[in-house]
Amino acid sequence: MYDLVVVGAGPYGLSIAAHAAAAGLDLRVFGRPMAAWRDNMPSGMYLKSEPWASNLSDPQGAYGLAAYAATQGVEARHGVPLPVRFFASYGLWFAGRAAPPVDERTITAVRPCPGGFRLSTDDGESVLARTVALAVGVMPFTDIPAPLRALPPEHVSHSSHHGDLARFEGRDVTVVGAGQAALETAALLAEQGTTVRVVARSGLLNWNTVPPPRERSVVRAARAPHTGLGCGWRNWVYAEAPGLFRRLPAPTRTRVFTSALGPAGAWWLRDRVESVVDIRLGARVARAVAAGGRVRLELATSSGRAATVETDHVIAATGFTPGIERLGLLDGELRGGLRTLGPGSAPEANADFESSHPGLFLAGLLSAPSFGPSMRFVYGASFTAERLVRGVRRRLGARDGARGMVRQRQAAPGWMPERTPAGRGAEELTARRS
């Protein structure tokens, strides 16, 4: 029986695995490394976060994004956006050096059993674990507005369902949403020759401003400090004090989670959208009907007027909402017994990212209603990995009858973090074995 099984191999899962291995835990990691970044984002997309705020986390801080960039002969500079594909390659590089080997099979079921959990893989193997960390990313939690859900798949999709937009070349596409995903998707579509429009409920588009220099005077830095989530003291609280955020009253956390850091486009995207894309603001989709191989969208506008749009396909860039009802891999009784936060159905996490079911830990978007907006971004991975692994050790120590400490092992069997010369291929996923 493993000490810990990590379900998911994105930035959070890999960071947790790196910290758990360094702590001497016997663990397994399941999932395709960086899958969402490799498969669900079109070529041509860029990171919205600053490079220095996009590090995966290992205990020594040896495998940051800047270290990977150096192996590729480039510099990850403040204020210069990096391609998403570059970040995905960085994640693979990290996986091959800082974390144990990843089992790329999918976990399809997590059930309680005596002493812990029984997990099932997609090919039928059972794996026993004393604790489990759910780092499943955002893909299980895609949001598509209710009026669009009855449309057949050929007429509607979520923005995260596209690793390639070429199928829409020369067609007519309507993008719903006003955030980075909506605006960048629209820009990429327009640039490949797609007729594209954006429909958004908000009355105006919000654009992030050009970030100030990293090095500034003390006075200017004090007025609006840099954080992993943007400048300003409020963002500083979200980014640097998620533990304090968790102590806020549940209604306050819920309100902030649903409203903070609302939809906005990156500063470098503005010129690619405003002069090119048809923007319909103050409008929401009231009804959608498939007819004659196309979709008729009936829009309700803020002015009270109705409008109609005919289009070939609708892309809902409407974000992600964490909820236990979407955690289909969890046993029904286990899922139904989890304590949730506020009026929604997000599972609540304690200070160590442990759910109300002992031994079941939460990471990434699943923990955002408890710990705040930083958990929606890669920047939250370091805080999560450190404290979650601490919580796993406490849980294992309690089960072993120790006083908050688990027995130490040298490392996961036969594996040590890679310490190799710079420049090895980013696609290598096999860690060194003794």
Secondary structure, 3 states (H helix, E strand, C coil): CEEEEEECCCHHHHHHHHHHHHCCCCEEEECCCCHHHHHCCCCCCECCCCHHHCCCCCCCCCCCHHHHHHHCCCCCCCCCCCEHHHHHHHHHHHHHHHCCCCECCCEEEEEEECCEEEEEECCCCEEEEEEEEECCCCHHHECCCHHHCCCCCCCEEEHHHCCCCHHHCCCEEEEECCCHHHHHHHHHHHHCCCEEEEECCCCCCCECCCCCCCCCCHHHHHHCCCCCCCCCHHHHHHHHCHHHHCCCCHHHHHHHHHHCCCCCECHHHHHHHCCCCEEECCEEEEEEEEECCEEEEEEEECCCCEEEEEECEEEECCCECCCHHHCCCECHHHHHHCCECCCCCCECCCCCCECCCCCEEECHHHHHHHHCHHHHCHHHHHHHHHHHHHHHHHHHHHHHCCCCCCCCCCCCCCECCCCCCCCCCCCCCCCCEC
